[in-house]
């Protein structure tokens, strides 16, 4: 099985720009899917302005190399700066 990688981004989205954020996220999701990645986002059950986004992809095919994904990420970052973290699979070996 090919190794996977994951990127998470946490953002606090002010209510007054949530519509713009949703549109920008839709652009990212579409671009990520075109690049062979999966894209998800969730909001906090306690605070609807607190979002976490995920990009999951084959480790050898980072979608951020795609111009469309890079542009969509830049748009989101300009709209609502976030905290990005990269993740790699944990070993299942004892």
C-alpha positions in Angstrom: 0.0 0.0 0.0 1.3 3.4 -0.9 2.3 5.7 1.9 -0.1 8.6 2.5 0.5 12.1 3.9 -1.8 14.6 5.6 -1.8 18.4 6.0 -4.0 20.0 8.6 -4.8 23.7 8.8 -6.7 25.4 11.6 -8.5 28.7 11.0 -10.8 31.0 12.9 -13.2 32.4 10.4 -15.1 35.6 11.4 -18.8 35.4 10.7 -18.7 38.4 8.3 -16.4 36.6 5.9 -17.8 33.0 6.3 -19.4 33.1 2.8 -16.2 34.1 1.2 -14.4 31.4 3.1 -16.9 28.7 2.0 -16.4 29.8 -1.6 -12.6 29.7 -1.3 -12.7 26.3 0.4 -14.9 25.0 -2.4 -12.2 26.1 -4.9 -9.5 24.4 -2.9 -11.5 21.1 -2.6 -12.1 21.0 -6.3 -8.4 21.8 -7.1 -7.3 19.2 -4.6 -9.6 16.5 -6.0 -8.3 17.3 -9.6 -4.7 16.8 -8.2 -5.7 13.4 -6.7 -6.0 14.5 -3.1 -8.9 14.3 -0.7 -10.0 17.4 1.1 -12.2 17.7 4.2 -13.1 20.4 6.7 -14.9 20.4 10.0 -16.0 23.1 12.4 -15.9 22.9 16.2 -19.0 21.7 18.0 -18.4 24.5 20.6 -17.3 27.3 18.3 -18.7 27.5 14.8 -16.0 29.9 13.7 -13.2 27.4 14.5 -12.4 25.2 11.4 -9.9 22.5 10.8 -9.1 21.5 7.2 -7.4 18.4 5.9 -5.6 17.5 2.7 -4.8 13.8 2.4 -2.7 12.5 -0.5 -0.2 9.9 -1.7 3.1 10.9 -0.1 4.8 11.0 -3.5 2.2 13.4 -5.0 1.8 16.5 -2.8 -1.1 18.4 -4.4 0.4 21.7 -3.2 2.7 21.4 -6.2 -0.3 22.0 -8.4 -0.7 25.6 -9.5 -4.4 25.5 -8.9 -4.1 24.1 -5.4 -1.3 26.5 -4.5 -3.4 29.4 -5.7 -6.5 28.2 -3.7 -4.4 27.8 -0.6 -2.9 31.3 -1.1 -6.4 32.7 -1.4 -7.5 31.1 1.8 -4.4 32.2 3.6 -4.9 35.8 2.5 -8.6 35.6 3.5 -8.1 33.9 6.9 -4.5 33.0 8.0 -4.2 29.6 9.4 -1.8 27.3 11.3 -0.6 24.5 9.0 0.9 21.2 10.2 2.2 18.3 8.1 1.6 14.7 9.2 3.1 11.3 8.3 1.7 7.8 9.0 2.6 6.5 12.5 4.1 3.0 12.6 1.8 0.2 13.6 4.7 -1.9 14.7 4.8 -2.6 18.5 
